Amino acid sequence: FCDAIFRTDSTPTESQIKTVKDFCKSHSLKLVECVNNFTEAYPARSPIDSLYCCDRAEAPNCQAACKHLLRTMNTDQEIMDGLIKECGTQPLPQDPMWQCFLSRAYPPSPPEEETPHPAQMDCAKLHCCSKANTSVCREKCQEISTHWGSQTWQDFDQLCEYNPMETELINCLADVREPCQLGCKDLTYCTNFNNRPTELFRSCNMQSDQGAMNDIKLWSNGTIKMPFMNIPVLDIRKCLPDMWKAVACSLQIKPCHSKSRGSVICKSDCVDILTKCGDKKRFHGGQTPERLCEVLSPVDDPERCIPLHRYLRENDKKTKTDRSCGQCSCLCWGDGNCSTKSSYMLILILVRCIARHRVCLSNSSDCPQYECVGRPPVCDRNSMELACDTDGLVHRSLCHLQQAGKTLAYMGHCQEACKKTNKVCGHNGETYNTVCEAFSDRVAVDYEGHCRAVGALSDTALDSVCSEVSCPPISTAGCQPIIPPGACCPICASMLQILWSQKQMNTFSKLNRNRPMTVHDVLQILRLHISVPQCDVFGYLSIDNRLVVLVAPVDHQPTPLQIEACSKEAEKIDSLINYASPTLVSHVPLSAFLSSEIKTSSIHSGGSLPSPVHHILWFFLAFIITAPLRLLEV
């Protein structure tokens, strides 16, 4: 009788313990003593202790019924059945009342263990855990959802990720981690997936693109390693290489369908490719292409699996347009679209669609490349965003520029050196009419003329595409310059390559009324952390999705001291990022920075200044910095 009660996972009730004592006291006093010790170690909880959970119910009748049930019922099952009946809801983890009861259902953690912080709990994943078909996967799912920093995900991946019984759980988690999104573009390896604006993909990004290329390299060794099996294959570089590339890209980019959220290739394609390219001599006993694919790709419905033939060629339906954003000859809406006067929805104020190129770090909202500027009778006097027109006149804002009927040249004060058009290529690969236009976009200049090439992306990469580019001379004699990723010409500056969180940028965008977070926004805030006026901040988003920030002297021929000062400024920002200093992370966009790598320019010994003069130059630098403040005081 005792064994029947205590062998279950649930704690025995008070009535069960009393029955054991009454039944066994005449047979074994040691057993009764053991039961008494158990009740002292695990005292029975009274349902009344959970009354506060009832206050979390949204409906008043549910609150009243909950409190009545806790006061009158004794067993958990009776209380749960009563709550389901009276409140009309199932025990879901996202319901505040049920969440409270479910959290109390688990035994308390040992004192030395820390209670999980709410920031470590992923409620969306907890919801998916209820879809698990096995208790092992349900427990592992709950652990990785409440302690995302733990290593349980490795066990979960091996036991559950490829378990055919847990398809619903895995698809739910995939929707949380990588929701299906329309469109795919800008891939450099999986190019056949580009230009598909009406198809859904889970992971169309540069990381997955690189991952597919790495998978092909690993598979070329002759074995495809899975968590639960190894698949021997022939040389995939010679046997259906395009098909294998489509497999790798499909598993990384993850096309998904409305009827099936999974991302597995179709069974017929699996059987076909393993029949032709599987190394049958190395197959284990009983392995055949059909049996392997029964585990790997059990589905053959094109609407529930990925047909590889769709991605063996590029999409021939081009959707790109080269129409520039010029002056609207009609009326312009808030989304940048123009409508004729015959439209029944009219805006009475004529506006101009001004091109404003942006590089957005958030992807949770649109990234408009224009700005519709109206022509109201009176412009806002509080608006102060200087704009320079093509005639060299400065205006208080774009509204004032529009009122004057002028054309925008660049934002900021007008500069004498930029009156005439002189095309330059920025480090971001964009061609600008003048240096001032590039600088107003917070982009440093690579070379003069139209952009003609993209340089090497790393120091180890060999690249000859820049051979036709004429680079300007190094600004300072003796400087050991750097070459930013994708640039052709060396520059005497310091460079930070910053990893950042897309998720946090999206959060900031949503909190800011879905206004996109741009590279320009981040650079403008970083400028606030530069204290030396002879240094400025420029930057762009590299091809590998890193934020490249340059801290460079603003003078055409900077002194060694100015170069060193800018290097120190860059080192300071690098340290603030890598140590997550409150000085930096208190600014909302900058708190999304994860880590930083720095490269600085230095001066050859021949270009170095003698050490006695070094301190004098620092004195003059301090004088230059503080002189404007003293003038203001005067």
Summary of the structure (lengths in Angstrom):
residues: 634
radius of gyration: 32.8
end to end distance: 95.2
largest distance: 107.6
contacts: 1788
relative contact order: 0.05
helix: 42%
strand: 13%
